[in-house]
Amino acid sequence: MNLKAWLDEVNNKDGEYNFLTHFIVFHNNRKIGYCLYADCFFLKDLNEKGHDFVSLYDDVTEGNQTFEIGYLIGEEEYLNKASVKLSFRN
């Protein structure tokens, strides 16, 4: 996904992309990455180059039941250090 497409996604979070929830991942008050979760019931209808969401999620028949989680840890020193585990902790 290019930067323009990603910004469109974030800027339309109350419209076309309201089934996506975005987070910035912090550790010790430092931004180290990005995370999102998406309701797969709506994700299967998204047309995005390089992704075949229909084949992945066509069997999802209800919203608010099945979710996809994506993340990116952008700080090299945090790679392979359980940063993802930190991301999902309350």
Long-range contacts (C-beta under 8 A, 24 or more apart in sequence): 1-48, 5-48, 19-43, 19-63, 23-87, 25-71, 25-73, 25-83, 25-86, 25-87, 27-78, 27-83, 27-86, 30-75, 32-73, 32-74, 32-75, 32-78, 32-83, 33-71, 33-72, 33-73, 33-74, 33-75, 33-78, 33-83, 33-87, 34-71, 34-72, 34-74, 35-69, 35-70, 35-71, 35-72, 35-87, 36-69, 36-70, 36-71, 37-67, 37-68, 37-69, 37-70, 38-67, 38-68, 38-70, 39-63, 39-64, 39-66, 39-67, 40-66, 40-67, 40-68, 41-65, 41-66, 43-68
